[in-house]
Amino acid sequence: MKNTIIEYCLQKKGAVKDYPFGPDPLVIKIENKMFALIFEDMGKHTLLNLKCDPVIADNLREQHGAVRPAYHMNKKHWNTVAIDGSLPESDVFAMIDHSYDLVVKNLPKSVRESLTEMS
């Protein structure tokens, strides 16, 4: 599933891979702003840090054991999602979409418009 997640993230307009912290974790950015951070949990599961609206973040944490406050991130605005098989792929993709959209929403208008012009 890790490769599927990476591929899904990189299909987002303007998304690029980065390794600002060394060989692990993999960071996916849009206009130098992180929207996904992908790493391993001591070989057990893939973990995915995603930006999230604080109200939605709290709801997701209450509803899903695989979603918790983000490791090494602002816990109000970021969740860590354990890719352990307990969440449907469609839910994980929806969380990635939400993270990407939150980051894009805060980019300058000219940058947002250039993203919509990309094919």
LINGI-V850660 format. One line per field, one symbol per residue. ss: DSSP state (2 for helix, 1 for strand, 0 for the rest). phi: phi as a letter, one per 20 degrees, with the letter a starting at -180 (. if undefined). psi: psi as a letter, one per 40 degrees, with the letter a starting at -180 (. if undefined). Layout:
# LINGI-V850660
ss->???
phi->???
psi->???
This chain:
# LINGI-V850660
ss->02222222220000111100000001111100111111110000011111100222222222200011100000000111111000002222222222222222200022222222200
phi->.gffffgfffffgnfcebcfdofbeeddcclmdfcbcdbdelnecedcecfbggffgfffffecfedbgffmcfffdcdddeednedfgfffffffgffgffffgefggffgffffefe
psi->dddddddddeeihehiiigeeaehihhhihfehhehhhiigfecihihhiiihddddddddddhdehiihhfihedeiihhhgeeehidddddddddddddddddeiiddddddddei.
